[in-house]
């Protein structure tokens, strides 16, 4: 058994898993909410389809369940290295991870075993699977200040092919469903000038390795960004998510790009760093947009100040909440209809329907966003009047049940912003 020195043992305490925290310091965009997740040490993380979490902290590779409890210790390296990326290939059930101290990329199965070195790629930073046998790797293989390369790595042979060479430090990469590659540029100047990062895209047909591509061959998707730390994508809708960090100005946020939009969905704590973006699509009904049902998708990320704060969080849509309260919900008497989590200074229009007519599941009208509805298409009727929302997005109205209404009706609200633009719907509440 390998012995561990007291100094090494003390350092390992820094990598113990922590429980889920309240991510109060980060601010979700309007219409979204945050949930703290268990964070398994200062590590690269990857969430499996089962909800279990792989973690590489530079020394150990472990598997945790969704509650942060360790399931399996998979491997221990001979010495600590700086972790760069961790990925899992679901179809072929193996994982790959990289480290930037020696530049080794490892492969192993999801069982306790010795990781197998695949290749040495100096200063590897980020990676994405191109297919089950090939990895695209972003790495400054020529050293700092000599630009950054994107390589195709054959996981069976260890052979690499240079695809792109871009000025600046290492940036994140992601692969779209059509095979095109998106890259976030990062300046190698210090302090990083504001607006010095861009998002570039090369098509799948360009990624041959001959010629080696550069910025002039790419389509510029966005520019004027304050850094690029991590990228992920909604593979169905093609929406991009970028962790935008600038350690000089303190910028630390997540942007969403899609259909011509460029929106900040989360403002992180200044001078901290967001990494490990992961996107899980929803149920196909809702979308990852403000005020949608939480089933519209989940965006996970890690954040740290490299000293005290080490967190893993989930960002989800926050749907306006409708509730009926008071004695009139169970018999004769007054009852209140209360709306919360709605649009600040907006208003709501309420509809009712016979409970017997309510569909078994909600459906969506495809407008500029999915309007998720739960009352019958032909049976819903409007309650007279509107319900104004205050600056916090809350509002209420009072009604009277003369008796006999309880157990007969369901209600749902449509939400409008302060400019009277339709923005979403509430849940269905039953009287």
Legacy VTK file of the C-alpha trace (Angstrom):
# vtk DataFile Version 3.0
C-alpha trace
ASCII
DATASET POLYDATA
POINTS 431 float
0.000 0.000 0.000
1.309 3.430 -0.910
1.999 5.625 2.128
0.971 9.267 2.253
3.144 11.860 3.951
1.596 14.100 6.643
2.040 17.086 4.335
0.298 15.282 1.474
-2.458 14.090 3.810
-3.106 17.670 4.942
-3.299 18.856 1.340
-5.801 16.130 0.534
-8.217 17.584 3.071
-8.727 20.445 0.655
-10.279 18.045 -1.838
-12.920 16.456 0.379
-16.478 16.678 -0.972
-18.748 19.382 0.400
-22.497 19.384 0.828
-24.803 21.404 -1.361
-24.631 25.094 -0.575
-27.008 27.982 -0.964
-25.740 29.839 -4.036
-27.004 33.167 -2.709
-24.000 35.097 -3.991
-24.815 34.346 -7.636
-27.824 36.101 -9.172
-30.004 34.241 -11.688
-31.556 36.204 -14.527
-35.190 37.240 -14.276
-37.351 34.154 -14.707
-34.689 31.662 -13.568
-33.791 30.081 -10.226
-30.681 28.536 -8.671
-30.268 25.310 -6.722
-27.094 24.403 -4.844
-25.737 20.944 -5.686
-23.300 18.722 -3.799
-19.780 19.584 -4.895
-17.277 16.706 -4.802
-14.074 18.593 -4.136
-12.054 21.031 -6.206
-12.481 19.024 -9.344
-13.448 18.659 -12.944
-16.945 17.150 -12.893
-19.218 15.379 -15.341
-22.861 14.430 -14.742
-23.952 11.065 -16.124
-27.387 10.409 -17.601
-28.249 8.602 -14.359
-27.597 11.761 -12.334
-24.415 10.318 -10.804
-21.367 12.587 -10.928
-17.823 11.797 -12.023
-15.122 13.906 -10.361
-11.403 14.368 -10.983
-9.587 16.552 -8.449
-6.091 16.214 -9.879
-5.300 13.114 -7.865
-8.409 10.952 -7.538
-11.146 9.892 -9.929
-14.379 9.071 -8.120
-18.053 8.468 -8.786
-20.677 10.123 -6.579
-24.448 9.864 -6.525
-26.671 12.892 -7.051
-26.730 13.554 -3.297
-22.944 13.798 -3.086
-22.280 10.386 -1.534
-19.290 8.523 -2.913
-20.272 5.383 -4.801
-16.957 4.156 -6.196
-13.319 5.198 -5.977
-12.130 4.616 -9.528
-8.449 5.558 -9.553
-5.602 7.469 -7.906
-2.743 9.001 -9.885
0.848 8.751 -8.659
1.067 12.481 -7.941
-1.155 15.536 -7.974
-1.631 17.309 -11.322
-3.810 20.201 -12.411
-7.081 18.831 -13.833
-8.253 20.256 -17.136
-11.264 18.245 -18.374
-13.350 15.143 -17.659
-15.787 13.526 -20.115
-17.804 10.327 -20.362
-18.752 8.492 -23.557
-22.226 7.136 -22.821
-22.544 4.787 -25.816
-19.249 2.983 -25.196
-19.111 3.418 -21.400
-15.655 4.877 -20.902
-14.316 8.143 -19.549
-11.427 10.371 -20.564
-9.740 13.061 -18.523
-6.858 15.426 -19.042
-4.323 17.230 -16.902
-2.221 20.262 -17.744
0.808 19.637 -15.514
2.319 16.972 -17.777
-0.286 17.184 -20.528
-1.416 13.546 -20.295
-4.846 12.492 -21.557
-6.113 9.307 -19.870
-8.806 6.790 -20.713
-10.471 4.273 -18.401
-13.665 2.292 -17.862
-16.247 3.140 -15.219
-14.772 0.529 -12.885
-11.811 0.722 -10.484
-8.712 0.347 -12.647
-5.485 2.039 -13.661
-6.085 4.933 -16.085
-4.387 4.313 -19.426
-2.411 7.195 -20.985
-3.671 7.863 -24.514
-1.497 10.799 -25.550
0.521 13.703 -24.204
-0.929 17.045 -25.296
0.910 19.882 -23.527
-1.233 22.407 -21.672
-4.511 20.762 -22.662
-7.437 22.872 -21.470
-10.782 21.616 -22.789
-12.149 18.766 -24.878
-15.291 17.442 -26.505
-16.133 14.076 -28.084
-16.317 14.214 -31.874
-17.475 10.584 -31.932
-16.863 7.432 -29.915
-13.257 7.172 -31.106
-12.135 10.784 -31.465
-11.704 13.694 -29.107
-11.272 17.351 -30.055
-8.840 19.010 -27.637
-8.108 22.694 -27.058
-4.470 23.063 -25.943
-1.565 25.517 -26.039
0.807 22.836 -27.274
3.562 25.295 -28.245
3.643 27.014 -24.880
2.151 30.158 -23.440
2.120 33.125 -25.801
2.411 30.918 -28.893
-1.278 30.646 -29.679
-3.698 27.813 -29.046
-4.432 24.722 -31.100
-7.460 22.509 -31.563
-6.396 18.904 -32.172
-8.272 15.777 -33.176
-7.131 12.910 -30.958
-7.650 9.321 -32.087
-8.388 7.543 -28.810
-7.443 4.147 -30.239
-4.024 5.090 -31.612
-3.101 8.262 -29.711
-2.416 10.047 -33.012
-3.262 13.762 -33.106
-4.131 15.969 -36.062
-3.988 19.757 -35.781
-7.221 21.300 -37.032
-7.053 24.932 -35.928
-4.532 27.434 -34.599
-5.833 30.617 -32.994
-4.002 33.527 -31.384
-4.205 33.950 -27.623
-4.473 31.646 -24.652
-6.476 28.402 -24.506
-10.220 28.728 -25.001
-13.239 26.457 -24.559
-14.774 24.392 -27.374
-18.091 22.724 -28.083
-19.446 20.684 -31.002
-22.845 21.464 -32.539
-25.264 18.799 -33.769
-24.247 19.501 -37.391
-20.595 18.774 -36.551
-19.465 22.396 -36.602
-16.955 23.466 -33.960
-17.462 26.553 -31.776
-14.444 28.087 -30.042
-14.238 30.879 -27.461
-11.136 33.033 -27.937
-9.102 34.197 -24.945
-6.468 36.927 -24.976
-2.995 36.241 -23.610
-2.631 39.891 -22.553
-2.739 40.910 -18.884
-4.852 42.540 -17.724
-7.320 41.145 -20.267
-8.807 44.064 -22.218
-12.574 44.365 -21.958
-14.383 42.963 -24.981
-11.374 40.998 -26.213
-13.078 37.588 -26.641
-15.205 36.229 -29.482
-17.098 33.093 -30.421
-15.872 31.492 -33.662
-17.375 28.645 -35.677
-15.825 26.343 -38.255
-18.080 24.002 -40.250
-17.740 20.225 -40.131
-16.477 20.256 -43.748
-13.596 22.532 -42.769
-12.308 20.253 -39.989
-10.002 18.133 -42.136
-6.609 19.283 -40.854
-5.541 20.459 -44.298
-5.158 23.331 -44.275
-4.890 24.155 -40.583
-7.641 26.685 -39.904
-7.319 30.063 -38.222
-9.609 32.969 -37.290
-9.934 34.125 -40.891
-11.581 30.813 -41.833
-14.227 31.061 -39.099
-17.664 32.603 -38.871
-17.831 35.090 -35.987
-20.901 34.271 -33.908
-20.330 36.964 -31.273
-17.648 39.469 -30.346
-16.916 42.047 -27.664
-17.067 39.438 -24.886
-15.146 39.761 -21.630
-13.523 36.346 -21.633
-14.390 32.725 -22.367
-13.936 29.997 -19.761
-16.412 27.240 -20.647
-18.908 26.403 -23.395
-21.842 24.035 -23.661
-24.747 23.658 -26.067
-28.360 22.606 -26.256
-27.867 20.036 -29.046
-31.542 20.099 -30.064
-32.064 23.853 -30.384
-28.435 24.845 -30.965
-28.455 27.375 -28.149
-24.949 28.143 -26.837
-24.035 28.902 -23.237
-20.777 30.668 -22.403
-19.086 31.227 -19.043
-17.650 34.721 -19.432
-14.832 35.489 -16.969
-12.415 38.396 -16.688
-10.167 38.326 -13.624
-9.097 41.933 -14.138
-12.553 43.515 -14.280
-14.361 40.974 -12.092
-16.817 39.967 -14.819
-18.211 36.517 -14.046
-21.438 35.467 -15.753
-23.196 33.050 -18.093
-24.555 34.170 -21.453
-27.037 32.421 -23.713
-26.696 32.757 -27.504
-29.393 31.594 -29.875
-31.678 32.806 -32.672
-29.865 36.125 -32.774
-30.106 36.654 -29.013
-27.318 37.366 -26.544
-28.678 37.326 -22.994
-27.083 37.111 -19.558
-28.859 34.290 -17.699
-26.696 34.437 -14.572
-24.490 37.054 -12.907
-21.860 35.319 -10.807
-20.035 36.857 -7.906
-17.416 39.338 -9.087
-13.845 38.010 -9.332
-14.939 34.395 -8.946
-14.704 31.904 -11.813
-17.433 29.817 -13.451
-16.462 26.560 -15.171
-17.722 23.085 -16.118
-20.888 24.189 -17.915
-23.242 21.267 -18.578
-26.660 21.479 -20.229
-29.412 18.892 -19.927
-32.380 19.369 -22.220
-35.867 19.275 -20.775
-38.979 17.314 -21.572
-39.385 18.721 -25.084
-42.454 20.708 -24.045
-40.920 23.709 -22.307
-37.646 25.454 -23.199
-34.736 26.869 -21.232
-36.203 30.375 -21.285
-37.391 32.788 -18.582
-40.664 31.945 -16.789
-40.922 28.478 -18.364
-41.630 25.315 -16.349
-38.537 23.895 -14.640
-38.680 20.975 -17.089
-37.373 23.346 -19.765
-33.815 22.258 -18.993
-30.982 22.467 -16.489
-27.687 24.323 -16.786
-25.109 23.125 -14.257
-21.867 24.899 -13.435
-19.013 25.003 -10.937
-17.827 28.238 -9.371
-14.880 29.127 -7.157
-12.705 31.928 -5.830
-9.797 29.436 -5.657
-9.553 29.933 -1.894
-12.771 29.501 0.104
-15.734 29.148 -2.261
-16.119 25.845 -4.136
-19.667 25.278 -5.376
-21.656 23.367 -7.947
-25.037 24.831 -8.876
-27.987 24.250 -11.200
-29.823 27.009 -13.073
-33.402 26.281 -14.177
-36.385 28.248 -15.512
-38.645 29.612 -12.780
-42.328 29.424 -13.637
-44.802 31.879 -12.073
-46.587 30.136 -9.214
-50.366 30.255 -8.751
-52.039 29.210 -5.492
-55.598 29.325 -4.133
-55.962 29.803 -0.366
-58.709 30.449 2.145
-61.911 28.828 3.412
-63.599 29.235 0.033
-61.424 26.485 -1.399
-63.210 23.845 0.695
-66.674 25.338 1.150
-68.634 28.596 1.233
-66.476 31.644 1.906
-63.809 33.856 0.456
-60.615 32.650 -1.169
-57.526 34.364 -2.531
-55.785 33.782 -5.808
-52.094 34.500 -5.269
-49.402 34.820 -7.908
-45.706 34.858 -7.095
-42.472 34.611 -9.110
-44.211 36.464 -11.945
-43.015 39.472 -13.956
-42.132 42.631 -12.008
-44.702 45.371 -12.645
-46.508 43.181 -15.140
-50.011 41.773 -14.918
-51.899 38.501 -15.202
-55.103 37.374 -16.882
-56.767 34.360 -15.255
-58.746 31.606 -16.976
-60.899 28.866 -15.457
-62.147 25.517 -16.701
-64.220 22.630 -15.420
-61.918 20.255 -13.586
-63.457 17.377 -15.499
-62.297 18.973 -18.768
-58.679 19.540 -17.761
-56.298 17.508 -19.976
-54.235 14.770 -18.351
-51.052 16.649 -19.209
-50.098 20.148 -20.286
-49.475 21.058 -23.913
-47.687 23.954 -25.611
-48.643 26.544 -28.184
-45.557 27.353 -30.237
-45.375 31.137 -30.280
-42.025 32.931 -30.105
-41.658 30.670 -27.066
-43.623 27.608 -25.896
-46.757 28.797 -24.094
-47.436 25.846 -21.798
-51.148 25.433 -21.038
-53.109 23.036 -18.872
-56.780 23.947 -19.432
-58.882 22.489 -22.239
-58.408 24.331 -25.555
-62.121 24.910 -26.100
-63.440 25.036 -22.559
-61.335 27.675 -20.790
-63.092 30.916 -19.888
-61.616 34.197 -18.700
-62.095 35.536 -15.193
-63.028 39.247 -15.525
-60.321 41.799 -14.761
-56.544 41.633 -14.438
-54.201 41.035 -11.522
-51.378 43.611 -11.354
-47.952 42.432 -10.199
-45.728 44.464 -7.911
-42.001 45.132 -8.305
-41.262 41.642 -6.971
-43.625 39.945 -9.404
-46.355 39.210 -6.835
-50.072 39.926 -6.999
-53.372 38.665 -5.624
-57.139 38.928 -5.966
-60.003 37.853 -3.705
-63.131 35.934 -4.696
-66.149 34.367 -2.977
-67.397 30.806 -3.208
-71.143 30.876 -2.436
-70.935 27.141 -1.962
-70.703 24.250 -4.373
-67.776 25.510 -6.443
-65.167 23.539 -4.566
-63.810 20.548 -6.444
-65.315 21.728 -9.738
-62.863 24.173 -11.286
-59.225 24.643 -12.254
-57.566 27.986 -12.955
-54.437 29.136 -14.787
-52.911 32.563 -15.362
-51.283 34.074 -18.436
-48.482 36.478 -17.541
-47.612 39.739 -19.287
-44.632 42.026 -18.755
-44.789 45.760 -18.066
-45.092 46.480 -21.802
-48.111 44.123 -22.071
-46.125 41.458 -23.910
-47.189 37.879 -23.269
-44.360 36.157 -21.383
-45.598 32.835 -19.994
-48.122 30.946 -17.951
-48.539 29.781 -14.378
-49.157 26.270 -13.124
-52.743 24.998 -12.978
-54.373 25.380 -9.548
-57.513 23.542 -8.477
-60.382 25.030 -6.501
LINES 1 432
431 0 1 2 3 4 5 6 7 8 9 10 11 12 13 14 15 16 17 18 19 20 21 22 23 24 25 26 27 28 29 30 31 32 33 34 35 36 37 38 39 40 41 42 43 44 45 46 47 48 49 50 51 52 53 54 55 56 57 58 59 60 61 62 63 64 65 66 67 68 69 70 71 72 73 74 75 76 77 78 79 80 81 82 83 84 85 86 87 88 89 90 91 92 93 94 95 96 97 98 99 100 101 102 103 104 105 106 107 108 109 110 111 112 113 114 115 116 117 118 119 120 121 122 123 124 125 126 127 128 129 130 131 132 133 134 135 136 137 138 139 140 141 142 143 144 145 146 147 148 149 150 151 152 153 154 155 156 157 158 159 160 161 162 163 164 165 166 167 168 169 170 171 172 173 174 175 176 177 178 179 180 181 182 183 184 185 186 187 188 189 190 191 192 193 194 195 196 197 198 199 200 201 202 203 204 205 206 207 208 209 210 211 212 213 214 215 216 217 218 219 220 221 222 223 224 225 226 227 228 229 230 231 232 233 234 235 236 237 238 239 240 241 242 243 244 245 246 247 248 249 250 251 252 253 254 255 256 257 258 259 260 261 262 263 264 265 266 267 268 269 270 271 272 273 274 275 276 277 278 279 280 281 282 283 284 285 286 287 288 289 290 291 292 293 294 295 296 297 298 299 300 301 302 303 304 305 306 307 308 309 310 311 312 313 314 315 316 317 318 319 320 321 322 323 324 325 326 327 328 329 330 331 332 333 334 335 336 337 338 339 340 341 342 343 344 345 346 347 348 349 350 351 352 353 354 355 356 357 358 359 360 361 362 363 364 365 366 367 368 369 370 371 372 373 374 375 376 377 378 379 380 381 382 383 384 385 386 387 388 389 390 391 392 393 394 395 396 397 398 399 400 401 402 403 404 405 406 407 408 409 410 411 412 413 414 415 416 417 418 419 420 421 422 423 424 425 426 427 428 429 430
